[in-house]
Each structure stands twice: as structure tokens, then as C-alpha cells.
Amino acid sequence: MVWMGWIIAAAAIAVLTYICWLHAVRLKPGKADALIVLGYVSKDGRIHPLLKERLDEAYKLFRQFGHKYIIVSGGAVGSRHSEADLMKNYLVERGVPAKRVLKEDKSLNTVQNLMYSKQLLEQQHLESFIIITNSFHIRRTKYIMHRLGMKGGFSANRSFRSIAIFQLKLTFLEIRAFRLTLPIIKRAINDFQNN
């Protein structure tokens, strides 16, 4: 039965290694033309705690570095109002000038968040940006950005409490989400090139 203990220990180490790897992406908050806050499903017009984390991080960085714009990205996935509308309202209520918050409200997933935000960056002649999301989401976002030819920094509120309470389940769902992302990227790039 000693081998059973070794198997359990090896499995626990593998799981812990995966969790640490997924959340331990290097963050680069700082100066840039824009912050891009990726949406998160918010049901019944209420901001989910994970989205609130993203918005609070954006607010903190905006106050600290004075970025030209904050782009809020997300369509109406879980409610009648787009995530971008909810996000802009939240930031404006905190004191961010409304004219400094740009809305991207067509996207329904991370690939579209990035594609439509890239278009907005180009329309506004913004060259540098920092993506704000949660730490479990950065590696997949980074991969999508690479496929779309985007280069930018990342920031997240990386707290043990958030990872343990809100992000742990999503950490394991990222494996499935990554597999689902691959055909979405391929389709999105083809559609984008054909338009």
C-alpha cells in the first residue's frame, strides 16, 4: 500500500504544480496608451466578483499611471445589458471620466474581446496596452494575443483569497476552455480576413 501513498503524493504535486504554473504569469503593470479590461459573464445586470476584481485593478492602475483610455470589452452574454455597459458605469461611478472609457460591446468570448479591442486600438491610434483579467485567464489570453499578432502587458489582482475562493474551479476549467478556444481562433481569423 506504500505505492498508493506515492501515487496520491505525485498526483497532489502535479495538481499543485499546474495551479502554480497557471497563476504565476509575469505581470507588467505600468505606462501604456490604454488598459483593456476583459469582460466576465455578469448575470441580471450584477457585476460578478471576478469582474469587479478586474475593474478595481484597472481603476488602481488608471489612477497610478494616467492611461489615455480604459477599454472595457464584453457583449451581452449573461444579461440584457452588455458587460461593457456595466463596466463603464462602474468605473464612471468610481470617478473615471466617461470620455476616457471606450466600450467594445460586441464580443461574446475572449477571442472576440481581443479582436474587437484590437480594432478599437487601431481606430484610436493607440499603440501600447495592458490587458487586465484574472490570473487563471492570462496564459490562454496570452496565447490568443500571440495568434492575433498582439503584443501587450498584463495585470491582475493576484490574491490568495481570490484564487482559493473564486478562481480555483476555473483554473481546472481552463484546460477545457483552451481546447474550445482553438477552433474559435481559427474561425475568427478566417472570418476577419474574409471581411
C-alpha positions in Angstrom: 0.0 0.0 0.0 3.0 2.3 0.1 2.7 2.7 -3.7 -0.8 4.1 -3.2 0.7 6.9 -1.0 3.3 7.7 -3.7 0.6 7.9 -6.3 -1.5 10.2 -4.2 1.5 12.4 -3.4 2.6 12.5 -7.1 -1.0 13.5 -8.1 -1.1 16.2 -5.4 2.3 17.6 -6.6 1.1 17.6 -10.3 -2.1 19.5 -9.4 -0.2 22.0 -7.2 2.4 22.5 -10.0 -0.4 23.1 -12.5 -2.1 25.7 -10.3 1.1 27.5 -9.6 2.1 27.4 -13.3 -1.2 28.8 -14.5 -1.3 31.7 -12.0 2.4 32.6 -12.0 2.5 34.6 -15.2 4.7 37.7 -15.1 2.6 40.8 -14.7 3.7 44.1 -16.2 1.6 46.9 -15.0 2.8 50.4 -15.9 2.6 53.1 -18.5 0.7 52.3 -21.8 -1.8 54.1 -24.0 -4.7 52.0 -22.9 -5.9 49.4 -20.4 -8.1 46.7 -21.8 -10.4 45.1 -19.2 -11.8 41.8 -20.4 -15.4 41.1 -19.6 -16.8 38.3 -17.4 -20.3 37.0 -17.5 -22.5 39.2 -15.3 -26.0 37.8 -14.8 -29.0 40.0 -14.1 -27.0 43.2 -14.5 -24.8 42.5 -11.5 -21.1 42.6 -11.7 -19.5 39.2 -10.8 -16.8 39.4 -8.1 -14.1 38.3 -10.7 -15.1 41.2 -13.0 -15.1 43.6 -10.0 -11.5 42.5 -9.3 -10.6 43.3 -12.9 -12.3 46.7 -12.8 -10.7 47.6 -9.4 -7.3 46.7 -10.8 -8.0 49.0 -13.9 -9.1 51.8 -11.6 -6.0 51.5 -9.5 -3.7 51.5 -12.5 -5.5 54.3 -14.2 -5.1 56.5 -11.0 -1.5 55.5 -10.7 -0.3 55.9 -14.3 -2.9 58.1 -16.0 -3.5 56.0 -19.1 -5.2 57.7 -22.0 -8.1 55.3 -22.1 -9.6 52.3 -20.5 -11.2 49.9 -23.0 -14.0 47.8 -21.5 -14.7 44.7 -23.6 -17.7 42.5 -23.4 -21.1 42.0 -25.1 -24.4 41.0 -23.6 -23.6 37.4 -22.6 -25.4 36.9 -19.3 -27.9 39.7 -19.2 -29.8 42.3 -21.3 -27.0 44.9 -20.7 -23.6 44.4 -22.2 -20.7 43.7 -19.9 -19.1 46.8 -21.4 -22.1 49.0 -20.2 -21.9 47.6 -16.7 -18.1 48.0 -16.6 -18.2 51.6 -17.9 -20.9 52.5 -15.4 -18.9 51.0 -12.5 -15.7 52.9 -13.5 -17.5 56.2 -14.0 -19.2 55.9 -10.6 -15.7 55.4 -9.1 -14.6 58.7 -10.7 -13.1 57.8 -14.1 -14.1 60.4 -16.7 -16.7 58.9 -19.1 -14.8 60.2 -22.1 -11.8 58.2 -21.1 -13.7 54.8 -21.1 -14.2 53.3 -24.5 -16.7 50.5 -24.9 -16.3 47.4 -27.0 -19.7 45.7 -26.6 -19.9 43.2 -29.5 -17.7 40.4 -28.2 -19.1 37.1 -26.8 -15.8 35.4 -25.8 -12.1 36.1 -25.1 -11.1 35.8 -28.8 -13.6 38.4 -29.8 -12.7 40.6 -26.8 -9.2 40.8 -28.2 -10.1 41.1 -31.8 -12.6 43.9 -31.4 -10.4 45.7 -28.8 -7.5 45.5 -31.3 -9.8 47.3 -33.8 -10.6 49.9 -31.3 -6.9 50.4 -30.5 -6.2 50.9 -34.2 -9.2 53.3 -34.7 -8.0 55.5 -31.8 -4.3 55.3 -32.8 -3.3 53.7 -29.6 -0.1 51.7 -29.8 0.5 50.2 -26.3 -1.8 48.5 -23.9 -2.1 46.4 -20.8 -4.7 43.6 -20.6 -6.5 43.3 -17.3 -8.0 39.9 -16.4 -7.8 37.4 -13.6 -4.6 35.3 -13.1 -6.2 32.0 -14.2 -7.1 33.6 -17.5 -3.8 35.1 -18.5 -2.0 32.2 -20.2 -4.9 31.5 -22.5 -5.3 35.2 -23.3 -1.6 35.4 -24.0 -1.8 32.6 -26.4 -4.8 34.2 -28.2 -2.9 37.5 -28.4 0.1 35.7 -30.0 -2.2 34.2 -32.6 -3.7 37.6 -33.3 -0.4 39.3 -33.6 -0.9 41.5 -30.5 1.8 42.5 -28.0 1.0 44.0 -24.7 1.4 43.6 -21.0 -0.8 42.1 -18.3 -2.0 43.0 -14.9 -4.2 41.2 -12.4 -5.1 41.4 -8.8 -3.4 38.1 -7.8 -4.6 37.4 -4.2 -4.6 34.0 -2.5 -8.1 34.7 -1.3 -9.4 35.2 -4.9 -7.6 32.2 -6.2 -8.9 30.0 -3.4 -12.5 31.2 -3.4 -13.3 32.3 -7.0 -10.6 31.0 -9.4 -9.7 27.5 -8.3 -12.5 25.8 -10.2 -11.9 28.0 -13.2 -8.2 27.1 -13.0 -9.1 23.5 -13.9 -11.7 24.5 -16.4 -9.0 26.4 -18.4 -7.8 23.1 -19.9 -11.3 22.6 -21.5 -11.5 26.4 -22.3 -8.2 26.2 -24.1 -9.4 23.3 -26.2 -12.6 25.1 -27.1 -10.6 28.3 -27.9 -8.5 26.7 -30.7 -11.4 26.3 -33.3 -12.8 29.7 -32.3 -9.5 31.4 -33.1 -9.2 29.6 -36.4 -12.8 30.6 -37.4 -12.4 34.2 -36.1 -9.2 34.7 -38.0 -10.7 33.3 -41.2 -13.8 35.5 -40.8 -11.8 38.5 -40.1 -9.5 38.0 -43.1 -12.6 37.5 -45.4 -14.3 40.8 -44.4 
